[in-house]
Amino acid sequence: MKIVLTIIIGIHGIIHLFGFLKAFGITEFNEISEPVSKPLGILWLLAFVLFSFSLILYLNHDNWWIIGSIAIVLSQFLIILFWQDSKFGTIINLVILIPIILAFASANFNQRIYSETTKILSNPTSLNANIVTEQMILHLPDPVQNWLKNSGIIGKESIRTVYLEQDLQMMMKPEQKDWNFGNAIQYFTVDPPAFIWTVKLDIKPAITIVGRDKFENGKGEMVIKMFSLIPLVNEKNTEKLNQATLQRYLAEIVWFPSAALSSFITWESVDENSAKATMSINGVKGSGIFYFENNGNFKKFFAMRYKDVEETSEPIEWTVTASRTEVKNGIKIPVELKADWKINTKNWTWLKINIEQIKYKMNRVGKIEFTR
């Protein structure tokens, strides 16, 4: 698709050059039967330059649509002036306009994510820059203490901000047979608890879906768009979504273990290898059970969670299971996981995640990383 569009823009731009050549008598261009004045010839040349520049940007920069839009407007103006001979150029302009609209939508979506991420990372925090000690975890259930010691967080400063990149496989519905592949970027803050997660999925050849999940101030949001343009899901700040998003945050603290000490989370022992965590923020409350292996590695997280947010929806079993653990930036975390819903007595694995990169900040100051 990119090669085809490159050829179309290139040829379309060159055609405009002939209008300039005809105006200055450099060559005949019989496809335009009317005479072309020199001022209009300059405009034909400018259209050629704009298309050429937009082509270079298209191959190297996401914001190519800005110059491309100007090129199309000028091109269409010239086509209208010489309508009888050049009206079919309108079709080519429309063909080029489609990817320009999609590029604009993508840029607009990314700018929204950047602004939201900046806001989350700039929220004031009351968390002190403390070194995590064994004395600080003595009040926690034994399996949680074992997990924290095994993670390597003891003796390190409390984590405040997390950046991670994920490769993932996802299924949109239980009857789906093939996985959709994609990548995601996620930011977390510990105090106040918040995250923003953006994903790009390849659904079919030439079809992409982007999504953004957000949890801030106890409120959840979910946006899914096709081509960054066509809304498929837009839900926010409902009781069920808020609780489900809070439970997701709770499950994902396994990637930044010092968050187990958060004042927003309380723990109670279940047995020698599991403990129940309950999180509460701004009136939103949710819980789940963490299961650990004997050596302290995280094994799985279980919760009764809302899969859908319709009025008649009921919470169902949701499980996140780790299959591989590694040390990343000095902290032992699960790096391969899968998520399951239990639907009609059967487990449906809908998500597989591989953590490609994770970075920790012990303060809230730093450059936002955003690669897409």
N, C-alpha and C positions, 0 to 999 in steps of 0.2 A: 504493500500500500504506500509506503513512504517513497519507494522508487518511482511508482506511477505518478504520485503527486509532484515529485521533483521534476519529472519530465514535462508534465502539464504546465507547471509554473514557468519552467525554462523556455519552452516553445512559445507559450503565450506572451512572455516578456519580449522575446525576439521579434515576434510579429509587430509589436508596438514600435520597435526600432525602425521598421520599414516606413512607418508614417513620417518619421523624422527625415529619413533619407530622401523620400519623395518631395517633402517640403523644400529641401535645399538642393534639389536637382541632382543629387548624388547617384540616384538610381530610379528607374521607373518601378512603380508598384501598382500594376494594373488592377489588383483586387480592390483598390480604392479608386473609383472612376472620377470622383470629384477632385478639383485642385485642393492642395493643402497649404494654407498660409504658413509663413515662417513662425509666427507666434504659436500656432497650433502644432507646428512641427516640434517646437521646444517642449510642448506638453506631451507629445508622443514619446519624445526622448526621456522626459522625466518619468513617464509611466514605465518605460523599459528599465530605467535605473531603479525605480522603486521595486519592481518585480524581481530584479536581479538581487537587490539587497535583501528583500524578504526571503528569497530562496537561500541565500547564504545563512541568514538567521535561522531559517527553518531547519537547516542541517546541524545547527550548533546551539540554538538558544530557544527557550520556551516562549519568549515574548515576541516571536516573529510575527504574530498576528497583528501587532500594532502597525508595522510598516505595510503588511499585507492588506490590511483594511484600507489604508490610504491609497494603495496601488489600485485596488478594485474600484474605489469611488472615482478616481481619476480616469481609469480605464472605461468605466461605464459612461462617464460624461462624454468621453471622446466617441464611444460607440453610438451614443444617442445623436451626436452631431453628424456622424457619417452612417446613420442607421441603415440605409439601403444596402450599403456594401459590407457593413461590419456587424449586423445584428446578431449573427450566430456567436459572436464573441461573448454575448450575454450568458450563453449556456456555460461557457468555460468559466466566466466569473462566478456563476452560481456554484459550479463544481468546487472552485477554490474557496468560496465563501463558507462552505460546510465545515472543513477542517479549521478555518479561522474562528468560527463560532465555538467549536469544540475546544480549541486552544485557549480562547478567552474564558470559557467556562472553567477550564482546568486552572488557569491562572487565578481566577476569582475565588475558586474553592481553596486553593493553596494559600492565598492571602488571608482568607477567613481563618484557616487553621493556624497560620502564623500569628495572627492577632490574638486568637483565643489562647494559644500557647503562651504568648508573652504575658497575657493577663494572669494566667494561672501561676506562672513562675514568679510573678511580681507580687502575689498576695502576701500580706504581712504574716510572719510566723512568730510564735512564742517559744518555739523549740530551741533549747540551749545547745550549744556545741559541746556535748558531753562525750567523753570516752566511755564506751560500754564496758562495764565491769561485771564480774561474777556476782558481786553483791547486788547489783541492780536487777538481776533476773531471779533472785531467790524466791520471790513471791509467786513466780509462775509455776504451772504444773510441771512435773518432772520431765515428761516427753518434750515439752516446749523448751525447757532448759537444755535438754540434751541436743535438740535441734540447733539452738543458738550457739552452743559451744562447738558443735560439729561444723557449723557454717563458717567459722573463722571470724565472726563479728566481734568476739570478745577482744578487748584491747584496741579496737578501732573506734574512730569517731562515728557518732550516729549519722546515718544517711538522711539527707534532707530532700534531695532531688535525684531522680533516676531517668536516664535516657536509654531506650533499648530499641533494637531492630529485630524484626521477626520475619522469617520465611514461613509461610503457612500453606496449608491445604484446607479447603472449606467446602462443605456441601450446604446448599441453600434449603433443601427440603429432603425428607426421609426417602422419597422414591428416587432421588437422583442416584445415578450409577457411577459417574465419573467425577473425580475431584477437580475443583477449580483451584488454580495455583495463584499465589499472590505474595505480597510483602506488606509489612506494616511497620509503623513507627509509633512509639508510645512514650509519653512523659508522665511521671508521677511526682507528686509532692507528698510529704509525710504530715506536715502540719501547716495549714489544714490539709486533711486527706483529699486528694484530687488526682485525676488523670485525664489525659486526652490521647485518644488512639485513632490513627488514620490508617486505612487499608486501601490497597488497590488490587483488584482481582481481575484476572483474565477469564471471562466466562466462555466466550467463543472467539474464533478468529475475528479480529477487528472490533470486538465488543468488550468494553471494560466497565467495571463498576467500582466506584469509590465510596468509602464510608467513613464516618466519623462518629465515634462514641466519646462521650464526655461525662465526667463526674466532678461536680464542683458544688461546694456548700450544701452537700447532701442531696443534690438534684442530678438526675440523669438525663442525658439527651442522646438521641440516635438519629443519624442522617445517612441515607443511602441514595446515591444517584447513579444513573447510567450515563456514561460519558461525562461525568461531572456536571451534567446539565438537567437530565430528566429525573425528577424526584420519584423515588420508589417508596421510601420510608422517611417520615419526619415526625418523630415522637419526642416529647420532652415533658419533664416535671409532672409525671403522673405518679400516684402512690406506688403502683406495682413496678413501674420502670425505675423509680428512685431506689426502691429496696433491692431490685435485681442488680442494678449497677453498683450499689454499695457492696453487695455480696461478691460481685466480681472483683472489686478492689480488694476486699478482704482475702480472697483466694490468691491474689497476685502478690501479696506481701512476701511470698516465698522467694521473690526475686530481690527483695531488700529487707533482710530479716530483722534489722534493728527496729523496724516499724511495729514489731510485736510488742514493744514497750510503749506504744502510743497510748496516750490518756483516753483516746476514743475507743480503745479495745479492752474488753475484759475477758479473762480466761477462766475456765473451770475444767478440772480433770475428768476424763471419761474412763480411761484405763491406762495401763502402763505404756501404751504406744499411741494414744490419741488424746486430744483435748478439744473442747468446744470453745470457739471464739465468738464473741458478740460485739458488734460494732454499732455505735450510735453517734449520730451527728445531726444537729438541727432538727430533731424530732423524727428522723429516719433511722430505723433499726433493722438489723439483719444479723444472721448468725450462720455458722457452718462448723463442721468438724474436720480438724486436721489429723491425718494419720501419718505416722512416721515409722521408718524401719528401725531395727534395733540399734544400728550405728548412728542414728540421728538424721539420716537423709529424709527429706520430704517424700512421702509416698503418694498421698492423694488428699483431695479436699472434697467433702460431700456437703450438699445443702439442698433444702427444699426451696426451689427458686422459680420465679415466674419466667416461662419461656416466651409467653405472649402477654400483651398488656390490655387485651380486650376485657370488657366488664365481667364476662363470664369465666375468665381464665382462672385456673387454680395452680398453685405451685406444684412442680413435679421434681423428681430426683435429678439432680445435676451433679456430675462428678468430673473433677479434673485430676488426671493421673499422670505421674511422671514416669518416664521410661529411661532417662539418662541424666546423670548429675555431673557437673564439672565445676572447676574453680575458675571464676571469671573476675578479674581485677581483685584478686585476693579473697573473694567470697564464694563459698560453695553454694551453688544454686541448681535447680532443675533446668536443663536446657532443651529437653525434648519432652513434650507433654501432649496429651489428647484430652478433649472434652466430650462428654456424653450426656445426652438427655435420655431418660427412661420413658419411652412412649409405648403405651399399651403392653406393658410388661417386658418390652424388648429394649435393649440399649442401642441407641443410635449415636455412633461416633460421627460428629459433624465438623470437628475441627482438630487439626494436628498442627503443632507449633514447634519451630526450632528457633532458639535464641541465637542470632548471629553475632550480636554485639550488645554489650551493656556497659554503661558508664555511670559512675556515682559522683555526686557532688555533695560535699559536706556543708555547702552554703548555697544561697539562692542566686548568686551572681555568676553569670557566665553566658557565653554565646549560645543562642539557640541553634541546634543542628537540625537541619531539615533537608533530607535527600529523598527525592521521589523519582 
